Amino acid sequence: MIKATNLSRSQKKVLHWLVSIKYAKLLLLHFAMALLIYVHRPSAQFLLFGVLIFFLVYIFQSRNKNNEALMAAAYIAGAEVFFRMNGGMIFYETGKYSVILFLLIGLFFKGSSSKTTPFWIYLLILVPGIVIASQTLSYEVVFRKAIAFNLSGPVCLGVAAVYCYYKKVSLWQFDRILLMLLLPLIANMFYLFLYTPSISESLSTGTNSNFAASGGYGPNQISTVMGLGAFLLCTRLFTIKSRVINVIDLVLFGLMSYRALVTFSRGGVLTGVICIVCFLILLYYKRPDREKAAVVKKIIVASGTGLIIWMFSTIATNDLLLYRYTNRDAAGKLEQDITTGRAELISTELQGFYYNPLVGVGVGKAKEFRMEETGVETASHNEISRLLSEHGLLGLLAILILIFVPIIFWTKFKNNYYFLAFLAFWFLTINHSAMRIALPAFVYGLALLYIVDDNKRPVHKKKIEAQ
C-alpha cells in the first residue's frame, strides 16, 4: 500500500479522488442491494448466500494475511439485522454463527495471542449454566433452541475477544474493517427510506416505538444499528482526510440520524450520541495542539447537523418525538416508567440470582422464572442481569472479566481512539437490548485491537505480543 506521507500534494489529490470514486461506487452498490430487496424480498436469501460464499473464498485465498476474517465478520455483523428483517437468514441466529465461523477460520490461519486466557475462562464459565439448564428447563422447552438463543451472543463475544485481544492491525486495515461494518448499515438505511418514505403517514396516535418507520421490524434493533451507523459516519469526518468523502459522510450522517430518531426507540439513539462524545473526548485529548482547532470546527459542523436533524424530525413527527424523549405520552402527560418495563424485567432476574446465587437458574431459565414469578413471559433486555440470573456467581465473574480486562489493556496501550466508544456501545446496548444481535459482541472485540499507524515510524517504548 502507498503511504500518503511519501506522496506530493498533487499525488495526494489524485489519490483522494480515486478513493472517493471507489467509495461512491460501494455506496451505489449497496443502494442497488437495498432496492433489489425492496422490489423482490426473496432476493435477500440469495444475496446473503452470495456474501457468505464471497467472504469464505476471500479468506481462504488470502489465508487471512490482512485480517480478512475480521473484515468478513464486520460485514456480517453490520448486515445481520438488514437480512433478518427481510427473511434472508437461513435460521434466526445465522448472523452470529457466521461471525463466529469467520473468526474461527481467521484464528486457524493466524492464531491468537497467548494473553487471551481471561476470555477462554469467560467461555468456560458459560458451560455450567448449560448443565444446570438441563435439569431446570421445563419439558415444553426445546433444549437446543433455548441454549442456542441465549448463548449465541455470549459465545460470539468470547470468540471475537479471543481473536482481537492483543491483535496488531495496521491503521488502513482498521479503516477497512470499519468500512465493512458501515456499508451494510447504509444499505439498511436506504431500504428504510424506500419502505417508509413519508414518516407522517406512519405515525401512530401514541409515542411508542414505531414499527412502520422501522421497516416493519423491531424498532429497538433498527435504532441500535442506525445509531451505530450514525456514530461511524460522524467519526469518519475526523479520520478521513478527503473533503469529497467528508461531504458525502455528513449527508449520510444526517440521513442515518433521522432514521434512528423516527424509530421512536431511544436506546440506540442515546447510545450513538454517547459513543460520539466518548470518541471525540479521546480524539481531542490525543491530537496535537496545532490540530485541535480543526477538530473543534468539525465538532461544530457535526453538532449543527445533528441539531438540524433533531428539529426537522420533531416537526415531521408533530412534536411526538419531543414527547418521547421527555418521557411523555401523546397528550403531553409525564409517564411514570422511563424504562418502559425494563426495570421490572431486571428485578425478576436479580431475584433469580438471589434465590440461586452459586450456579444460577440455568441458561434460558430466566424467561421461565419470570413467568413463574410475574405471569409475564418476556425475553430479557439486559445481558448483565441475565448473566447473574442464569449463571450465578460465575456470571458475576464473567462480567468482571468483560469490564476490567479491556480497561487494564487500555492503561497499557492508549492507541485506539475508538476504545471508549466501542466499550460504551457494547455496555449500553446489552443493557437495553441484551445480545439479540451480533453487533455488541463484535464491537466489543474491536475495542481490544492494537492499532499501528502505518504512516508513522514505529516507537519502541513498549513491546507488544501480537499476532
C-alpha positions as CSV (number, residue, x, y, z in Angstrom):
1,M,0.0,0.0,0.0
2,I,1.3,3.5,-0.9
3,K,1.9,5.7,2.1
4,A,0.3,9.1,2.0
5,T,3.4,10.6,3.6
6,N,5.5,9.6,0.6
7,L,3.3,11.5,-1.9
8,S,3.4,15.0,-3.3
9,R,0.4,17.3,-2.8
10,S,-0.8,16.7,-6.4
11,Q,-0.4,12.9,-6.0
12,K,-2.4,13.1,-2.7
13,K,-5.3,14.9,-4.5
14,V,-5.4,12.2,-7.2
15,L,-5.3,9.5,-4.5
16,H,-8.2,11.2,-2.7
17,W,-10.3,11.4,-5.8
18,L,-9.7,7.7,-6.6
19,V,-10.6,6.8,-3.0
20,S,-13.7,9.0,-3.3
21,I,-14.8,7.3,-6.6
22,K,-14.3,3.9,-5.1
23,Y,-16.4,4.9,-2.0
24,A,-19.2,6.3,-4.2
25,K,-19.3,3.0,-6.2
26,L,-19.6,1.0,-3.0
27,L,-22.5,3.2,-1.9
28,L,-24.2,2.8,-5.2
29,L,-23.7,-1.0,-5.0
30,H,-25.4,-1.0,-1.5
31,F,-28.2,1.2,-2.7
32,A,-28.8,-1.2,-5.5
33,M,-28.8,-4.1,-3.0
34,A,-31.4,-2.3,-0.9
35,L,-33.5,-1.5,-4.0
36,L,-33.4,-5.1,-5.2
37,I,-34.5,-6.5,-1.8
38,Y,-37.3,-3.9,-1.6
39,V,-38.6,-4.8,-5.0
40,H,-38.1,-8.5,-4.6
41,R,-37.8,-9.5,-1.0
42,P,-36.8,-13.2,-1.6
43,S,-33.6,-12.0,-3.2
44,A,-32.3,-11.3,0.3
45,Q,-31.6,-15.0,0.8
46,F,-29.6,-15.2,-2.5
47,L,-27.7,-12.0,-1.6
48,L,-26.7,-13.3,1.8
49,F,-25.7,-16.6,0.4
50,G,-23.5,-14.8,-2.2
51,V,-22.0,-12.6,0.5
52,L,-21.1,-15.7,2.7
53,I,-19.5,-17.6,-0.2
54,F,-17.6,-14.5,-1.4
55,F,-16.0,-13.9,2.1
56,L,-15.2,-17.6,2.6
57,V,-13.3,-17.7,-0.7
58,Y,-11.7,-14.3,0.1
59,I,-10.4,-15.5,3.5
60,F,-9.1,-18.9,2.2
61,Q,-7.4,-17.3,-0.8
62,S,-5.6,-14.7,1.3
63,R,-5.1,-17.1,4.2
64,N,-6.2,-14.2,6.4
65,K,-3.0,-12.4,5.7
66,N,-4.5,-8.9,6.3
67,N,-7.2,-9.9,8.8
68,E,-9.8,-10.6,6.0
69,A,-11.7,-12.7,8.5
70,L,-12.2,-9.7,10.7
71,M,-13.5,-7.7,7.7
72,A,-15.9,-10.5,6.8
73,A,-17.2,-10.7,10.3
74,A,-17.6,-6.9,10.4
75,Y,-19.7,-7.0,7.3
76,I,-22.0,-9.8,8.5
77,A,-22.3,-8.1,11.9
78,G,-23.5,-4.9,10.2
79,A,-25.8,-6.8,7.8
80,E,-27.4,-9.1,10.3
81,V,-30.5,-7.0,11.1
82,F,-30.9,-6.0,7.4
83,F,-31.1,-9.6,6.2
84,R,-33.0,-10.8,9.2
85,M,-35.8,-8.2,8.8
86,N,-36.2,-9.3,5.1
87,G,-36.2,-13.0,5.8
88,G,-32.8,-13.5,4.3
89,M,-31.4,-15.6,7.2
90,I,-31.3,-19.3,6.8
91,F,-32.3,-19.5,10.5
92,Y,-32.6,-16.8,13.2
93,E,-29.1,-16.9,14.5
94,T,-27.3,-17.1,11.1
95,G,-25.6,-13.8,11.7
96,K,-24.0,-14.7,15.0
97,Y,-22.9,-18.1,13.7
98,S,-21.4,-16.6,10.6
99,V,-19.4,-14.1,12.6
100,I,-18.2,-17.0,14.9
101,L,-17.3,-19.1,11.8
102,F,-15.3,-16.4,10.1
103,L,-13.4,-15.5,13.2
104,L,-12.6,-19.2,13.9
105,I,-11.3,-19.6,10.4
106,G,-9.2,-16.5,11.0
107,L,-7.8,-18.0,14.2
108,F,-7.0,-21.1,12.3
109,F,-4.7,-19.2,9.9
110,K,-3.2,-16.6,12.3
111,G,-3.8,-17.9,15.8
112,S,-4.4,-15.8,18.9
113,S,-2.3,-14.1,21.5
114,S,-1.1,-16.1,24.5
115,K,-2.6,-13.4,26.6
116,T,-6.2,-14.4,25.8
117,T,-6.6,-16.6,28.9
118,P,-9.2,-14.4,30.6
119,F,-11.5,-14.8,27.6
120,W,-11.0,-18.6,27.4
121,I,-12.0,-18.6,31.1
122,Y,-15.1,-16.5,30.2
123,L,-16.1,-19.0,27.6
124,L,-15.7,-21.9,30.0
125,I,-17.8,-20.0,32.6
126,L,-20.8,-20.4,30.2
127,V,-20.6,-24.2,30.3
128,P,-22.0,-25.0,33.8
129,G,-25.1,-23.0,33.0
130,I,-25.9,-25.5,30.3
131,V,-25.7,-28.3,32.7
132,I,-28.0,-26.6,35.2
133,A,-30.4,-25.8,32.4
134,S,-30.7,-29.5,31.5
135,Q,-32.1,-30.0,35.0
136,T,-34.3,-26.9,35.4
137,L,-35.9,-26.2,32.0
138,S,-39.4,-27.4,31.6
139,Y,-40.2,-30.3,29.2
140,E,-42.1,-28.0,26.9
141,V,-39.0,-26.0,26.0
142,V,-36.8,-27.2,23.1
143,F,-33.5,-27.5,24.9
144,R,-31.2,-27.0,21.9
145,K,-33.1,-23.8,20.8
146,A,-33.1,-22.4,24.3
147,I,-29.3,-22.9,24.6
148,A,-28.6,-21.5,21.1
149,F,-30.8,-18.5,21.6
150,N,-29.3,-17.5,24.9
151,L,-25.7,-18.4,24.4
152,S,-25.0,-17.5,20.8
153,G,-24.5,-13.9,21.7
154,P,-22.1,-14.5,24.7
155,V,-20.1,-17.1,22.7
156,C,-19.9,-14.7,19.7
157,L,-18.4,-12.1,22.1
158,G,-16.0,-14.6,23.5
159,V,-14.7,-15.7,20.1
160,A,-14.4,-12.0,19.0
161,A,-12.5,-11.2,22.1
162,V,-10.1,-14.2,21.6
163,Y,-9.5,-13.1,18.0
164,C,-9.0,-9.4,18.7
165,Y,-7.2,-9.3,22.1
166,Y,-3.6,-8.1,21.5
167,K,-4.2,-8.5,17.8
168,K,-2.0,-6.0,15.9
169,V,-3.7,-4.4,12.9
170,S,-2.4,-1.6,10.7
171,L,-4.4,1.7,10.5
172,W,-5.5,1.0,6.9
173,Q,-6.7,-2.5,7.9
174,F,-8.7,-1.0,10.8
175,D,-10.3,1.6,8.4
176,R,-11.3,-1.2,6.0
177,I,-12.8,-3.2,8.9
178,L,-14.9,-0.1,9.9
179,L,-15.9,0.4,6.3
180,M,-17.1,-3.2,6.0
181,L,-19.1,-2.7,9.2
182,L,-20.6,0.6,7.9
183,L,-21.6,-0.4,4.3
184,P,-24.5,-2.8,5.2
185,L,-25.8,-0.3,7.8
186,I,-26.0,2.2,4.9
187,A,-27.8,-0.3,2.8
188,N,-30.3,-0.8,5.7
189,M,-30.8,2.9,5.9
190,F,-31.5,3.1,2.1
191,Y,-34.1,0.3,2.5
192,L,-35.9,2.2,5.3
193,F,-36.3,5.2,3.1
194,L,-37.7,3.0,0.3
195,Y,-40.0,1.2,2.8
196,T,-41.3,4.4,4.6
197,P,-40.6,7.5,2.5
198,S,-43.2,9.6,4.4
199,I,-42.9,9.5,8.2
200,S,-46.1,11.5,8.7
201,E,-48.1,8.7,7.2
202,S,-46.5,6.1,9.5
203,L,-47.2,8.0,12.8
204,S,-49.4,6.4,15.4
205,T,-51.5,8.2,17.9
206,G,-49.0,7.5,20.7
207,T,-45.3,7.9,21.4
208,N,-44.5,4.2,21.4
209,S,-41.8,2.7,19.2
210,N,-42.7,3.0,15.5
211,F,-42.7,-0.3,13.6
212,A,-43.8,1.2,10.3
213,A,-40.8,3.6,10.4
214,S,-38.5,0.7,11.2
215,G,-39.2,-1.3,8.1
216,G,-41.9,-3.3,9.8
217,Y,-39.3,-4.8,12.1
218,G,-38.3,-4.3,15.7
219,P,-37.6,-0.6,16.4
220,N,-35.1,-1.4,19.2
221,Q,-32.8,-3.3,16.8
222,I,-33.2,-0.8,14.0
223,S,-32.5,2.1,16.4
224,T,-29.4,0.2,17.5
225,V,-27.9,-0.3,14.0
226,M,-28.9,3.2,12.9
227,G,-27.3,4.7,16.0
228,L,-24.1,2.8,15.3
229,G,-24.2,3.8,11.7
230,A,-24.5,7.5,12.6
231,F,-21.6,7.1,15.1
232,L,-19.3,5.6,12.4
233,L,-20.2,8.2,9.9
234,C,-19.6,11.0,12.4
235,T,-16.2,9.6,13.3
236,R,-15.2,9.5,9.6
237,L,-15.5,13.3,9.5
238,F,-12.5,13.3,11.8
239,T,-10.5,10.4,10.5
240,I,-10.9,10.6,6.7
241,K,-8.9,13.4,5.1
242,S,-10.9,13.9,1.9
243,R,-13.4,16.8,1.5
244,V,-15.5,14.9,-1.0
245,I,-15.9,11.9,1.3
246,N,-16.5,14.2,4.3
247,V,-19.4,15.9,2.4
248,I,-20.9,12.6,1.5
249,D,-20.5,11.3,5.0
250,L,-22.0,14.4,6.5
251,V,-25.1,13.9,4.3
252,L,-25.3,10.2,5.2
253,F,-24.8,11.1,8.9
254,G,-27.9,13.3,8.8
255,L,-29.9,10.7,7.0
256,M,-28.8,7.9,9.3
257,S,-29.6,10.0,12.4
258,Y,-33.0,10.8,11.1
259,R,-33.9,7.2,10.5
260,A,-32.6,6.4,14.0
261,L,-34.8,9.1,15.6
262,V,-38.0,8.2,13.8
263,T,-38.0,4.7,15.1
264,F,-39.1,6.3,18.5
265,S,-36.8,3.8,20.2
266,R,-34.4,5.8,22.4
267,G,-31.8,3.2,23.3
268,G,-29.9,3.1,20.0
269,V,-30.0,6.9,19.6
270,L,-28.7,7.7,23.1
271,T,-26.1,5.1,22.8
272,G,-24.9,6.6,19.5
273,V,-24.7,10.1,21.0
274,I,-22.7,8.8,24.0
275,C,-20.3,6.9,21.7
276,I,-19.7,10.1,19.6
277,V,-18.9,12.0,22.8
278,C,-16.5,9.3,24.0
279,F,-14.7,9.2,20.7
280,L,-14.4,13.0,20.5
281,I,-13.0,13.2,24.0
282,L,-10.2,10.8,23.3
283,L,-9.6,12.3,19.8
284,Y,-9.3,15.8,21.1
285,Y,-7.1,14.8,24.0
286,K,-4.7,12.8,21.8
287,R,-4.4,15.2,18.9
288,P,-1.5,17.7,19.0
289,D,-2.4,21.4,19.8
290,R,-2.0,22.6,16.2
291,E,-4.8,20.2,15.1
292,K,-7.3,20.9,17.9
293,A,-8.7,24.0,16.2
294,A,-9.7,21.9,13.1
295,V,-11.2,19.3,15.4
296,V,-13.4,21.9,17.1
297,K,-14.6,23.2,13.7
298,K,-15.7,19.8,12.7
299,I,-17.4,19.2,16.0
300,I,-19.4,22.4,15.5
301,V,-20.4,21.2,12.0
302,A,-21.4,17.8,13.2
303,S,-23.3,19.2,16.2
304,G,-25.1,21.7,13.9
305,T,-26.1,18.9,11.5
306,G,-27.4,16.9,14.5
307,L,-29.4,19.8,15.8
308,I,-31.0,20.5,12.4
309,I,-31.9,16.8,12.0
310,W,-33.5,16.8,15.5
311,M,-35.5,19.9,14.7
312,F,-36.6,18.5,11.4
313,S,-37.6,15.1,12.9
314,T,-39.5,16.8,15.7
315,I,-41.5,18.9,13.2
316,A,-42.1,15.8,10.9
317,T,-43.5,13.9,13.8
318,N,-45.8,16.7,15.0
319,D,-43.8,17.0,18.3
320,L,-44.4,13.4,19.2
321,L,-40.7,12.7,19.1
322,L,-40.1,15.5,21.6
323,Y,-42.7,13.9,23.9
324,R,-41.0,10.6,23.5
325,Y,-37.6,11.8,24.6
326,T,-39.1,13.8,27.5
327,N,-41.0,10.7,28.6
328,R,-44.5,12.0,27.9
329,D,-47.5,10.4,26.1
330,A,-49.2,11.9,23.1
331,A,-51.2,14.2,25.3
332,G,-48.1,15.6,26.9
333,K,-48.6,13.9,30.2
334,L,-45.5,12.7,32.0
335,E,-45.2,8.9,32.1
336,Q,-44.1,7.1,35.3
337,D,-41.8,4.4,34.0
338,I,-39.0,5.8,31.8
339,T,-37.6,2.3,31.3
340,T,-40.8,1.1,29.5
341,G,-41.0,-2.0,31.7
342,R,-37.3,-3.0,31.6
343,A,-36.8,-2.2,35.3
344,E,-39.3,-4.9,36.2
345,L,-37.5,-7.4,34.0
346,I,-34.2,-6.7,35.7
347,S,-35.9,-7.0,39.1
348,T,-37.1,-10.6,38.4
349,E,-33.8,-11.7,37.0
350,L,-32.0,-10.4,40.1
351,Q,-34.5,-12.4,42.2
352,G,-33.3,-15.5,40.3
353,F,-29.7,-14.6,41.3
354,Y,-30.8,-14.0,44.9
355,Y,-32.5,-17.4,45.1
356,N,-29.7,-19.3,43.3
357,P,-26.5,-17.3,43.9
358,L,-24.0,-20.1,43.3
359,V,-24.9,-21.6,39.9
360,G,-27.9,-19.5,38.8
361,V,-31.1,-20.9,37.4
362,G,-29.5,-22.2,34.2
363,V,-29.3,-21.0,30.6
364,G,-32.6,-19.9,29.3
365,K,-34.4,-20.5,32.6
366,A,-34.7,-16.7,33.4
367,K,-37.6,-16.4,31.0
368,E,-39.5,-19.2,32.6
369,F,-38.6,-17.9,36.1
370,R,-40.1,-14.6,35.2
371,M,-43.3,-16.3,34.0
372,E,-43.5,-18.2,37.3
373,E,-43.0,-15.1,39.4
374,T,-45.0,-12.5,37.5
375,G,-47.1,-14.4,35.0
376,V,-45.4,-12.5,32.1
377,E,-43.3,-14.4,29.6
378,T,-40.8,-11.9,28.1
379,A,-37.2,-12.3,27.0
380,S,-34.5,-10.4,28.8
381,H,-33.5,-6.9,27.6
382,N,-30.4,-6.8,29.9
383,E,-27.5,-9.1,29.5
384,I,-25.9,-8.2,32.8
385,S,-28.9,-9.2,34.9
386,R,-29.4,-12.3,32.7
387,L,-25.8,-13.5,33.3
388,L,-26.3,-13.1,37.0
389,S,-29.7,-14.9,37.0
390,E,-28.7,-17.8,34.8
391,H,-25.0,-18.3,35.8
392,G,-24.9,-17.1,39.4
393,L,-21.5,-16.1,40.8
394,L,-19.8,-17.4,37.7
395,G,-21.9,-14.9,35.8
396,L,-20.6,-12.2,38.1
397,L,-17.0,-13.4,37.3
398,A,-17.8,-13.2,33.6
399,I,-19.0,-9.6,33.9
400,L,-15.9,-8.6,35.9
401,I,-13.7,-10.2,33.2
402,L,-15.5,-8.4,30.4
403,I,-15.2,-5.0,32.1
404,F,-11.8,-5.0,33.7
405,V,-9.7,-6.8,31.1
406,P,-10.2,-4.2,28.4
407,I,-9.6,-1.4,30.9
408,I,-6.3,-2.9,32.0
409,F,-5.4,-3.3,28.3
410,W,-6.2,0.4,27.7
411,T,-4.0,1.5,30.5
412,K,-1.0,-0.1,28.7
413,F,-1.8,0.9,25.1
414,K,-3.8,4.1,24.6
415,N,-3.6,4.0,20.8
416,N,-7.2,3.4,19.8
417,Y,-9.4,6.5,19.6
418,Y,-12.5,4.2,19.4
419,F,-11.8,2.3,22.6
420,L,-14.1,4.1,25.0
421,A,-16.8,4.5,22.3
422,F,-16.8,0.8,21.4
423,L,-16.8,-0.3,25.1
424,A,-19.7,2.1,25.7
425,F,-21.6,0.8,22.7
426,W,-21.2,-2.8,24.0
427,F,-22.2,-2.0,27.6
428,L,-25.1,0.3,26.8
429,T,-26.5,-1.9,24.1
430,I,-26.5,-5.1,26.2
431,N,-28.3,-3.1,28.9
432,H,-31.3,-2.1,26.7
433,S,-31.3,-4.8,24.0
434,A,-29.4,-7.7,25.6
435,M,-27.4,-9.7,22.9
436,R,-30.1,-10.3,20.3
437,I,-27.8,-9.3,17.5
438,A,-24.0,-9.8,16.9
439,L,-23.1,-6.1,16.8
440,P,-22.4,-5.5,20.5
441,A,-20.3,-8.7,20.7
442,F,-18.3,-7.9,17.6
443,V,-17.8,-4.2,18.5
444,Y,-16.5,-5.3,22.0
445,G,-13.8,-7.3,20.2
446,L,-12.8,-4.2,18.1
447,A,-12.1,-2.3,21.3
448,L,-9.3,-4.9,22.1
449,L,-7.3,-4.4,18.9
450,Y,-3.8,-2.9,19.0
451,I,-3.8,-0.4,16.1
452,V,-0.5,0.5,14.5
453,D,-0.3,3.8,12.5
454,D,1.5,2.6,9.3
455,N,2.1,6.3,8.3
456,K,4.3,6.8,11.3
457,R,7.7,5.5,12.3
458,P,7.4,2.8,15.0
459,V,8.1,3.8,18.5
460,H,9.8,1.1,20.6
461,K,8.8,2.3,24.0
462,K,6.6,-0.6,24.6
463,K,6.7,-4.1,23.3
464,I,3.5,-6.0,22.5
465,E,3.0,-9.6,21.7
466,A,0.5,-9.7,18.8
467,Q,-0.5,-12.0,16.1
